[in-house]
Amino acid sequence: MINNEHKDRLFKMIFGRPEHREWTLSLYNAINGTAYEDASKIEFNTMEDVLFMGMKNDTSFLLDSYLNIWEHQSTPAPNAPLRCLMYLGRLWAKKYGGRRSLYSRNLISLPLPRCVVFYNGTENEAEERTLCLSEAFPKNKPGAADVELKVHLLNVNSGHNRKLMAACRPMYEYSWLIGQIRTNAKTMNVEEAVLKAIGDMPEDFLIRDFVLENKEEVQMSILTEYDHEAEMRLIAEEEREEGRKEGRDEGREELNALNRWLIEYGRIEDMCRAAEDPAFQQELLEEMRNAKA
């Protein structure tokens, strides 16, 4: 690990800090098609102790009775709805969990949740799509789930979601910076790629002064993210290999069961033929499955 300390992602440094409320509001308006002007109305309630791979949760805040939970992801996010559900539960438990009124006759008024994942990974991803918690539930069970949570995923890689980028200058600049770092990293090490991208930022960028004034923190944050991305890729490969191994083990066990079944019924010739004929082996496996069903 490059840096073992818990730290903010660059995304959170730009869009999730109280001193950058104007940038947060700009992104909020761009996402929702609104025109709020008073950034002081944003009430941050990010839970700083909620971590993912050692990185702090990006940001959550209240604005006009909307509870916004934003995450940044550089890897695929199929479990984002589950994470947001757990995060939302912690937020509400913190605010309402100790109140006796939870059991009163009066309905507690809750802010309307809006969950967004900003994706800027290197794998192909749609411009935008909706992730649903129900996608994780069994598909073979009748009836609709009693619980649902939706997360809106937005691809914020450079060149994507141009309407959003045009409406939120800080997001365009953030995407440009990440894109430059990735381009640079093809011909130099990551540390050099980050420094060159920061140095090449146009002077009229709104986030330029902040990035330059906090160059070391920004650099270490990006390096840590790269380190986490590499770790996530390693974990994904280990999971794929484990799945392949389990598949091979299950396959071997089923073949052993087939051989025992054929021996039990005296079908030695079929067993010998199956060893040389994969197609015939599959026919026998299907026959055994049907017989045991």
Summary of the structure (lengths in Angstrom):
residues: 293
radius of gyration: 25.8
end to end distance: 50.8
largest distance: 83.0
contacts: 795
relative contact order: 0.11
helix: 55%
strand: 13%
